[in-house]
């Protein structure tokens, strides 16, 4: 029994040493559209809201283990998102840093399907308080969220995908005469294209 366990441990150790030798890291550029929608808390039912469209672009890196199909990708993106409430635009312009665990299923030599999930960190460049015509807002400068996504890898260099970002907390608060009057959370669909060098 000890010999069998020893052989299994030796095989696992050799496999563990072989996998990093096959691991690959690639760099690229990623961009696309942010389609943001707000969910409100503690505001009236007649409070009007609308979707907000922005964009994102920036460098990315992808670390993959080809045989296993697992990998990690990360990006440093200039990103615009926000909401529209009561005809007022509440913009967020900042730095978006998604880090995703990615699993790829090969569908041939030039095509693959991937699923991705991981944390997302957003840092807003603008000041916290935004004075609007009907109300004021107090935005969070830093947000942490969860990404869920899927997409296609084409010809080993091109990736197209869809991603859904869900913040773990509120994105900001509504203020009326300096007092809190409800809060909002910005949930964002992302449609992206990336080119890997």
Backbone as numpy.savetxt, mean C-alpha at the origin, in Angstrom:
# Nx Ny Nz CAx CAy CAz Cx Cy Cz
16.26 -43.74 14.56 15.44 -42.53 14.56 16.30 -41.28 14.56
17.40 -41.32 15.38 18.29 -40.17 15.44 18.96 -39.92 14.09
19.31 -41.04 13.38 19.94 -40.89 12.06 18.98 -40.25 11.06
17.71 -40.65 11.10 16.70 -40.09 10.19 16.53 -38.60 10.46
16.44 -38.24 11.75 16.31 -36.81 12.11 17.54 -36.03 11.67
18.73 -36.65 11.83 19.97 -35.99 11.41 20.00 -35.75 9.90
19.57 -36.74 9.12 19.53 -36.61 7.66 18.52 -35.53 7.25
17.33 -35.54 7.87 16.32 -34.52 7.57 16.83 -33.12 7.90
17.52 -32.99 9.03 18.08 -31.69 9.43 19.15 -31.24 8.43
19.98 -32.18 7.96 21.02 -31.86 6.98 20.39 -31.41 5.66
19.32 -32.09 5.22 18.63 -31.71 3.97 18.02 -30.32 4.12
17.37 -30.05 5.26 16.77 -28.73 5.50 17.84 -27.64 5.51
19.00 -27.94 6.12 20.09 -26.96 6.18 20.63 -26.67 4.78
20.82 -27.71 3.97 21.30 -27.52 2.59 20.30 -26.72 1.76
19.02 -27.04 1.93 17.98 -26.30 1.20 17.97 -24.84 1.63
18.13 -24.60 2.93 18.16 -23.23 3.43 19.35 -22.44 2.90
20.49 -23.14 2.69 21.66 -22.47 2.13 21.52 -22.24 0.63
20.79 -23.13 -0.06 20.64 -23.01 -1.52 19.66 -21.92 -1.90
18.63 -21.70 -1.09 17.60 -20.72 -1.45 18.16 -19.30 -1.58
18.97 -18.80 -0.59 19.49 -17.45 -0.76 20.36 -17.29 -2.01
21.04 -18.38 -2.45 21.86 -18.29 -3.65 20.99 -18.03 -4.88
19.74 -18.46 -4.85 18.85 -18.25 -5.99 18.04 -16.96 -5.85
18.07 -16.35 -4.66 17.29 -15.14 -4.43 17.78 -14.01 -5.33
16.86 -13.17 -5.76 17.18 -12.07 -6.67 16.61 -10.77 -6.13
17.33 -9.69 -6.34 16.80 -8.38 -6.00 16.81 -7.52 -7.26
15.69 -6.85 -7.50 15.55 -6.00 -8.69 14.99 -4.65 -8.26
15.34 -3.63 -9.02 14.85 -2.28 -8.75 13.99 -1.83 -9.92
13.10 -0.88 -9.66 12.23 -0.39 -10.70 11.56 0.91 -10.32
10.57 1.28 -11.10 9.79 2.49 -10.84 8.32 2.11 -10.91
7.53 2.73 -10.03 6.12 2.37 -9.90 5.28 3.64 -9.89
4.10 3.58 -10.52 3.20 4.74 -10.52 1.78 4.29 -10.75
0.85 5.21 -10.51 -0.54 4.87 -10.74 -1.51 5.85 -10.12
-2.75 5.42 -9.98 -3.84 6.26 -9.46 -4.28 5.82 -8.08
-4.55 6.83 -7.23 -5.19 6.61 -5.94 -6.66 6.99 -6.07
-7.56 6.10 -5.73 -9.00 6.37 -5.73 -9.48 6.25 -4.29
-9.58 7.40 -3.61 -9.86 7.41 -2.17 -11.34 7.62 -1.89
-11.81 6.94 -0.85 -13.18 7.07 -0.39 -13.15 7.16 1.13
-14.01 8.01 1.68 -14.02 8.22 3.12 -15.14 7.46 3.79
-14.86 7.01 5.01 -15.93 6.53 5.88 -15.94 7.46 7.09
-17.14 7.88 7.50 -17.29 8.88 8.56 -17.78 8.24 9.86
-17.40 8.87 10.97 -17.90 8.48 12.29 -18.45 9.72 12.99
-19.61 9.56 13.61 -20.22 10.63 14.41 -20.54 11.90 13.62
-20.97 11.72 12.36 -21.45 12.86 11.56 -22.87 12.54 11.10
-23.60 13.58 10.71 -24.99 13.41 10.30 -25.14 12.60 9.03
-26.32 11.99 8.86 -26.59 11.18 7.67 -26.63 12.03 6.39
-26.91 13.31 6.53 -27.00 14.18 5.36 -25.65 14.79 4.97
-24.58 14.35 5.61 -23.24 14.86 5.32 -22.80 14.30 3.97
-22.57 15.17 3.00 -22.25 14.73 1.64 -20.78 14.38 1.51
-20.52 13.27 0.82 -19.13 12.88 0.57 -18.98 12.42 -0.87
-17.76 12.51 -1.36 -17.47 12.09 -2.73 -16.07 11.51 -2.77
-15.77 10.76 -3.83 -14.45 10.16 -3.99 -13.42 11.21 -4.39
-12.16 10.90 -4.11 -11.06 11.80 -4.44 -10.05 11.00 -5.26
-9.57 11.59 -6.36 -8.59 10.92 -7.22 -7.25 11.64 -7.16
-6.19 10.90 -6.92 -4.84 11.44 -6.91 -3.91 10.49 -7.65
-2.61 10.69 -7.49 -1.64 9.82 -8.17 -0.50 9.50 -7.22
0.32 8.52 -7.62 1.54 8.20 -6.87 2.61 7.76 -7.86
3.87 8.01 -7.49 5.00 7.61 -8.33 6.26 7.56 -7.48
7.16 6.63 -7.82 8.42 6.57 -7.10 9.18 5.28 -7.36
10.38 5.15 -6.77 11.19 3.95 -6.96 10.70 2.78 -6.10
11.00 1.57 -6.55 10.63 0.38 -5.79 11.75 -0.65 -5.88
11.73 -1.60 -4.96 12.68 -2.72 -4.97 11.89 -4.00 -4.71
12.34 -5.09 -5.32 11.66 -6.37 -5.17 12.70 -7.46 -4.95
12.52 -8.21 -3.86 13.39 -9.32 -3.50 12.58 -10.60 -3.69
13.06 -11.51 -4.55 12.28 -12.73 -4.83 13.14 -13.98 -4.72
12.46 -15.08 -4.37 13.07 -16.40 -4.39 12.32 -17.17 -5.49
12.89 -17.29 -6.69 12.16 -17.78 -7.86 11.49 -19.14 -7.70
12.19 -20.13 -7.15 11.63 -21.48 -7.09 10.43 -21.52 -6.15
10.53 -20.83 -5.03 9.47 -20.85 -4.02 8.30 -19.97 -4.42
8.56 -18.88 -5.14 7.51 -17.94 -5.53 7.25 -16.86 -4.52
8.00 -16.86 -3.42 7.82 -15.83 -2.39 8.77 -14.67 -2.61
8.37 -13.51 -2.14 9.21 -12.34 -2.23 8.69 -11.22 -1.37
9.46 -10.16 -1.31 9.08 -8.95 -0.59 9.32 -7.78 -1.52
8.37 -6.85 -1.58 8.63 -5.62 -2.33 8.32 -4.42 -1.46
9.04 -3.35 -1.74 8.85 -2.10 -1.02 9.00 -0.95 -1.99
8.39 0.18 -1.65 8.47 1.36 -2.53 8.51 2.62 -1.69
9.03 3.68 -2.30 9.10 5.01 -1.69 8.36 5.94 -2.65
7.09 6.23 -2.35 6.21 6.88 -3.33 5.78 8.28 -2.90
5.88 9.23 -3.82 5.21 10.52 -3.64 3.75 10.26 -3.96
2.86 10.58 -3.01 1.47 10.15 -3.16 0.48 11.24 -2.79
-0.56 11.39 -3.61 -1.67 12.31 -3.34 -2.93 11.49 -3.10
-3.56 11.74 -1.97 -4.85 11.12 -1.70 -5.65 12.07 -0.82
-6.85 11.69 -0.45 -7.68 12.57 0.37 -9.14 12.20 0.23
-10.00 13.14 0.63 -11.45 12.94 0.52 -12.10 14.24 0.08
-13.36 14.14 -0.32 -14.17 15.32 -0.59 -15.42 15.22 0.27
-15.65 16.24 1.09 -16.79 16.25 2.01 -17.48 17.61 1.95
-18.80 17.58 1.77 -19.59 18.82 1.69 -19.02 19.77 0.63
-18.52 19.21 -0.46 -17.97 20.01 -1.55 -16.57 20.55 -1.29
-15.98 20.20 -0.15 -14.63 20.66 0.20 -13.63 19.53 -0.01
-12.46 19.84 -0.59 -11.42 18.83 -0.80 -10.43 18.87 0.37
-10.26 17.72 0.99 -9.29 17.57 2.08 -8.15 16.74 1.52
-7.07 17.41 1.13 -5.97 16.75 0.43 -4.92 16.23 1.40
-4.35 15.09 1.03 -3.17 14.54 1.69 -2.10 14.39 0.62
-0.99 15.07 0.80 0.14 14.95 -0.12 1.34 14.56 0.71
1.93 13.40 0.41 3.02 12.96 1.27 3.79 11.79 0.71
4.46 11.11 1.63 5.32 9.98 1.29 4.63 8.70 1.73
4.46 7.77 0.79 3.80 6.49 1.04 4.86 5.39 0.95
4.97 4.56 1.99 5.96 3.48 2.01 5.24 2.15 2.25
4.84 1.45 1.17 4.26 0.12 1.33 5.36 -0.95 1.34
5.20 -1.94 2.20 6.11 -3.09 2.25 5.23 -4.34 2.22
5.32 -5.12 1.16 4.41 -6.25 0.96 5.14 -7.58 0.85
4.56 -8.60 1.46 4.96 -9.98 1.20 4.20 -10.40 -0.06
4.92 -10.94 -1.03 4.31 -11.22 -2.33 4.51 -12.69 -2.70
3.42 -13.32 -3.12 3.48 -14.71 -3.58 3.10 -14.74 -5.06
3.98 -15.30 -5.89 3.76 -15.31 -7.34 3.54 -16.74 -7.83
2.52 -16.89 -8.67 2.22 -18.17 -9.31 2.56 -18.02 -10.79
3.52 -18.80 -11.27 3.92 -18.72 -12.67 2.87 -19.35 -13.58
2.51 -18.63 -14.64 1.54 -19.13 -15.61 2.18 -19.32 -16.99
3.48 -19.47 -17.00 4.21 -19.61 -18.25 5.53 -18.86 -18.14
6.27 -18.83 -19.23 7.58 -18.17 -19.21 7.48 -16.66 -19.06
6.39 -16.07 -19.54 6.31 -14.61 -19.57 5.13 -14.05 -18.79
4.47 -14.88 -17.98 3.27 -14.41 -17.27 3.21 -15.02 -15.87
2.83 -14.19 -14.90 2.66 -14.67 -13.54 1.56 -13.88 -12.84
0.91 -14.53 -11.90 -0.13 -13.89 -11.08 0.42 -13.75 -9.67
0.27 -12.56 -9.06 0.77 -12.41 -7.69 -0.31 -11.92 -6.74
-0.16 -12.31 -5.48 -0.98 -11.84 -4.37 -0.04 -11.17 -3.39
-0.47 -10.06 -2.79 0.42 -9.31 -1.90 -0.35 -8.79 -0.69
0.36 -8.68 0.42 -0.22 -8.11 1.63 0.91 -7.62 2.53
0.62 -6.55 3.28 1.63 -6.04 4.20 1.26 -4.68 4.75
2.14 -4.10 5.54 1.87 -2.80 6.15 2.14 -1.65 5.18
1.50 -0.51 5.47 1.69 0.70 4.68 1.89 1.87 5.64
2.91 2.68 5.38 3.23 3.83 6.23 3.09 5.10 5.40
2.30 6.05 5.89 2.06 7.29 5.13 2.44 8.50 5.99
3.21 9.42 5.40 3.66 10.63 6.09 3.20 11.84 5.29
2.29 12.63 5.85 1.71 13.79 5.17 2.66 14.98 5.27
2.92 15.65 4.14 3.79 16.83 4.13 3.09 18.08 4.66
1.78 18.15 4.50 1.02 19.37 4.82 0.84 19.52 6.33
0.47 20.72 6.74 0.23 20.96 8.16 -1.05 20.23 8.60
-1.14 20.02 9.90 -2.27 19.25 10.45 -3.61 19.92 10.21
-3.72 21.19 10.52 -5.00 21.89 10.45 -5.23 22.42 9.04
-6.42 22.22 8.53 -6.81 22.76 7.24 -8.12 23.51 7.44
-8.10 24.83 7.15 -9.28 25.67 7.34 -10.08 25.68 6.04
-11.34 25.26 6.12 -12.21 25.20 4.95 -13.40 26.13 5.16
-14.23 26.22 4.16 -15.35 27.18 4.22 -16.41 26.77 5.24
-16.78 25.48 5.27 -17.86 25.03 6.14 -17.38 24.46 7.48
-16.13 24.02 7.53 -15.60 23.42 8.76 -14.07 23.40 8.65
-13.40 23.00 9.72 -11.95 22.82 9.71 -11.66 21.33 9.89
-10.44 20.92 9.54 -10.05 19.54 9.76 -8.72 19.50 10.50
-8.52 18.45 11.25 -7.27 18.17 11.93 -6.79 16.81 11.44
-5.88 16.81 10.46 -5.42 15.57 9.84 -4.27 14.96 10.63
-4.17 13.65 10.57 -3.01 12.97 11.14 -1.84 13.13 10.18
-0.67 13.43 10.71 0.52 13.56 9.87 1.10 12.19 9.52
0.85 11.19 10.36 1.39 9.85 10.14 0.25 8.84 10.23
0.18 7.94 9.26 -0.83 6.89 9.26 -0.18 5.53 9.00
-0.71 4.52 9.65 -0.28 3.14 9.40 -1.51 2.38 8.93
-1.33 1.61 7.86 -2.45 0.86 7.31 -2.03 -0.53 6.88
-2.99 -1.26 6.31 -2.77 -2.60 5.79 -3.06 -2.60 4.29
-2.16 -3.20 3.51 -2.35 -3.35 2.06 -2.80 -4.77 1.73
-3.73 -4.88 0.79 -4.11 -6.16 0.20 -4.11 -5.94 -1.31
-3.44 -6.80 -2.05 -3.36 -6.54 -3.49 -3.18 -7.80 -4.32
-3.33 -7.61 -5.63 -3.14 -8.68 -6.60 -2.77 -8.05 -7.93
-2.14 -8.84 -8.78 -1.78 -8.30 -10.09 -1.12 -9.33 -10.98
-0.61 -8.84 -12.10 0.05 -9.68 -13.10 1.48 -9.22 -13.33
2.36 -10.19 -13.53 3.73 -9.90 -13.97 3.82 -10.31 -15.43
4.27 -9.38 -16.28 4.31 -9.63 -17.71 5.74 -9.48 -18.24
6.19 -10.42 -19.04 7.48 -10.37 -19.74 8.64 -10.07 -18.79
8.56 -10.51 -17.54 9.63 -10.38 -16.55 9.99 -8.94 -16.14
9.39 -7.93 -16.76 9.75 -6.55 -16.44 8.56 -5.67 -16.06
7.39 -6.01 -16.52 6.22 -5.16 -16.31 5.27 -5.81 -15.30
4.76 -4.98 -14.38 3.77 -5.45 -13.41 2.59 -4.48 -13.40
1.38 -5.02 -13.42 0.17 -4.21 -13.27 -0.63 -4.82 -12.13
-1.20 -3.94 -11.30 -1.89 -4.49 -10.14 -2.94 -3.56 -9.56
-3.69 -4.11 -8.63 -4.71 -3.38 -7.88 -4.44 -3.63 -6.40
-4.55 -2.57 -5.61 -4.23 -2.65 -4.20 -5.29 -1.91 -3.39
-5.62 -2.42 -2.22 -6.57 -1.75 -1.34 -5.89 -1.44 -0.02
-5.90 -0.17 0.37 -5.24 0.27 1.60 -6.28 0.65 2.65
-6.20 0.03 3.82 -7.13 0.28 4.91 -6.35 0.84 6.10
-6.59 2.11 6.49 -5.90 2.66 7.66 -6.32 1.94 8.94
-5.40 1.82 9.89 -5.71 1.16 11.15 -6.41 2.11 12.13
-6.36 3.40 11.86 -7.03 4.38 12.73 -7.68 5.46 11.89
-8.20 6.50 12.55 -8.79 7.62 11.83 -7.73 8.40 11.07
-8.12 8.96 9.92 -7.21 9.80 9.14 -7.24 11.24 9.63
-8.34 11.64 10.25 -8.45 13.01 10.75 -9.79 13.25 11.43
-9.94 14.48 11.94 -11.16 14.86 12.64 -11.75 16.11 12.00
-13.07 16.24 12.08 -13.75 17.46 11.67 -13.88 18.38 12.88
-13.63 19.67 12.67 -13.74 20.65 13.75 -14.75 21.72 13.37
-15.65 22.03 14.28 -16.60 23.13 14.10 -16.44 24.05 15.31
-16.07 25.31 15.04 -15.79 26.28 16.12 -14.76 25.74 17.10
-13.77 25.03 16.58 -12.68 24.52 17.41 -12.98 23.24 18.15
-14.23 22.76 18.10 -14.61 21.54 18.81 -14.73 20.38 17.84
-14.38 19.19 18.29 -14.46 18.01 17.44 -15.90 17.70 17.09
-16.13 17.45 15.78 -17.48 17.16 15.31 -17.47 15.96 14.37
-16.88 14.86 14.82 -16.81 13.66 14.00 -15.40 13.42 13.46
-15.22 12.27 12.83 -13.91 11.90 12.27 -14.11 11.16 10.95
-13.02 10.95 10.25 -13.08 10.25 8.97 -11.87 9.34 8.80
-12.05 8.33 7.96 -10.99 7.38 7.63 -10.91 7.31 6.11
-9.70 7.48 5.56 -9.50 7.46 4.11 -9.07 6.07 3.66
-9.97 5.36 2.97 -9.65 4.06 2.40 -9.36 4.25 0.92
-8.30 3.63 0.43 -7.82 3.94 -0.92 -7.62 2.70 -1.77
-8.24 2.72 -2.96 -7.93 1.74 -4.02 -6.78 2.31 -4.83
-5.80 1.48 -5.16 -4.68 1.90 -6.00 -4.61 1.02 -7.24
-4.50 1.66 -8.39 -4.28 0.95 -9.66 -2.86 1.32 -10.09
-2.00 0.32 -10.26 -0.58 0.63 -10.46 0.00 -0.10 -11.66
1.09 0.48 -12.14 1.95 -0.15 -13.16 3.39 0.06 -12.71
4.20 -0.97 -12.86 5.60 -0.88 -12.46 6.49 -1.47 -13.55
7.65 -0.86 -13.71 8.64 -1.41 -14.64 9.86 -1.81 -13.82
10.25 -3.07 -13.90 11.39 -3.61 -13.15 12.59 -3.71 -14.09
13.70 -3.13 -13.69 14.91 -3.13 -14.53 15.65 -4.46 -14.44
